[in-house]
Structure formats: structure tokens, C-alpha cells
Amino acid sequence: MSTVNIPRLDLNNYTNGSAEQRQQFSQDIGRAFNETGFVTITNHGLSKQLIERLYEQVKALFAMPDEIKAKYEIPGLAGQRGYTGKQKETAKGFTKPDLKEFWQIGQTVEDNDPVKDIYPANVQVEELPEFNAVTLEIYKKLEAIGKQLLRAISVYLNLPENYFDDKVHNGNSILRTLHYFPIADPDAISDDDVRAGAHEDINLITLLIGASADGLEVLTREGSWYPVKAHGEDLVVNVGDMLQRLTNNKLKSTTHRVVNPPRELMKTSRFSVPFFLHPKSDMDLTSLESCIDAEHPKLYTDITAGEYLDERLREIGLKK
């Protein structure tokens, strides 16, 4: 377990720190992303009150009757906006779907960027106007935090600090509110039934706002599962496959999962809210020349972010 490097980093040291503090933050996040692909972030700017408001609304959303939620499931959008019903998503390589339902919020373009015509509109919950407001606020704040983290990563990779800025401006990012629903009959659950099967994220980085219960585990290099726990309101941040491809595996998109709770807690819910930070679809994910050498030959074919997202959505069953 001593090899599991999931440091707790203070974002304020990067956004408002001295040159030395900023450089140290970049090296610390880069080293962790190289070794385990995970960090936890404190002093990120999300208040405890805002997080509590968010979770109140998320719980209210999933407490609505299934027939009400079902009217927000939009055919043809591959789950990218609105509601996705129970057991609709299956982790790559698994045959049984995850024990969850979720709601997704996408980008709101507020300038004249032509990408606005490409994105579907967000679905508004008529019954919960506060849900619409708080998730939009959370989306914008997490997007801004993500941009700062990518700047720190750019420094670690010896790229210009603003390398990712134009690529993620109005990017195809997704805020997902998740409900791992109660298991009415725990005796009917087999080892193949899991809250979220072992997987890697698709995007550049993922920012997770805590969770209402334990369960997140990361696969170590030694092949064992290690529980990831955040302090209070800390964010858990991990590398996605797009960033791994771009860096030719220098930064690790580490396998993780959400395990079922102990049998006595299976009849309880678990809620979590990850933000999947995506670039625009036309971003070139061709591996950086600086990450390729004789010891690290190029591992991936060239592909755009949009092409890669489309491929992965088909693999997990959200797109036909």
C-alpha cells in the first residue's frame, strides 16, 4: 500500500501561490498522475453550502417516481443529456449493466462559438427548478477548476501553461449526477452485479465531488484494489483515457470501480457527482512528440476527441 501515491494537494498553492509553490504543485500532480492517476484537491473554491445544496437537489431528483424520470430520457442522445434509466450502462468488457441511474448536464455556450449549434440543449427538470440552477453553477465552477489543473499539468509536461485552454473552452464536458439505487433483495446479488464495473474514464480528467458513501476503489500496479477516500469537501481528480493517449501513457488512466456496500447496507442509496472534463470534439489526441522516445515508442493510432468519444460510447452500450 505504500506505493499508492494519492496526495492531497492545495489548489490555492497553484492559483495564488509563489513561483516555487506553483512549480511544486505541478510536479506533485504530475508525479501522482504518472504513478496512480489520482489526487485529491482541497481549497478548490466550492463551498460546503453549495455542495450541500447540490446533493439535496440530486436526492430530490432521484426520489421522483420512475415514470416521471422516464419522460426525461431522450432517445438518440446516447445518454449525453437528461436521464438514463436503471441498468442502462455496462462497463467495457462486462456483460451485466451497472446498478445505477444517472442524469447528465452538458455545455452551455454563452459566446458566439459555432460549436453551440453542435451541442444538444440541456434538459430542464420542470419539477425541480433549483436542480437546474445548482447543477449549472456547479458545472461552471468545476470547469474553471479543471482548467487550472490542466494548466498545472501542462507545466509538468513542459508545454505552454495555456496549452489546453482553447481546446477545453466550450468543450464537450459532462456533469453526471449518479444514484446507485438500493438493492431490495441483497440475496439476489451475485459477484457480477456491481455498482460500477472496473473501468477507465473516457475524457481528459474527471473531478468528483465526494460521494454520500464509500465504495470508490483504484487498481494498484500490484493488482490489488485500494479504497480512495476524500477529506470532507475535497475533490477526487483522476486522469482519463484522452489524456493518457495524448501523453503516450506518461499520465495514467487508472482502472477504478465502485463496489457494493456490505450486505447490511445494500438497501441504502449512494449518490455521487463526477464532472468529466472533455475538450472540443476536434481536438487532436495524437500523442505528444515529447512523450515518445526509444524507451517509450508511440502506442496509439491518431484520433480526434470526437471520434474517440463516439467509439467509447458504443463500447459501453450508450450508443448503438
DAQUITA-V87689 format. One line per field, one symbol per residue. psi: psi as a letter, one per 40 degrees, with the letter a starting at -180 (. if undefined). A space follows every 10 residues. Layout:
psi = ???
This chain:
psi = deehggihih dddddeiidd dddddddddd dddddeeiii hifeehiddd dddddddddd deeiiddddd eehhieefee iaihihfehh iheidhiigi iihhhahhhe aeheededhi iihhhdegdd dddddddddd dddddddddd ddddddefii dfdedddehf ifihhhhhhh iihdgdeehi dehidhihii idacihhhga ieiidhiihi deeihhhhhi hbeiihhiii ddddddefed hhghhiihii iideedeiih iigihhhiai dehhehhhde ehaddgihei iiiidddddd dddddeedh.
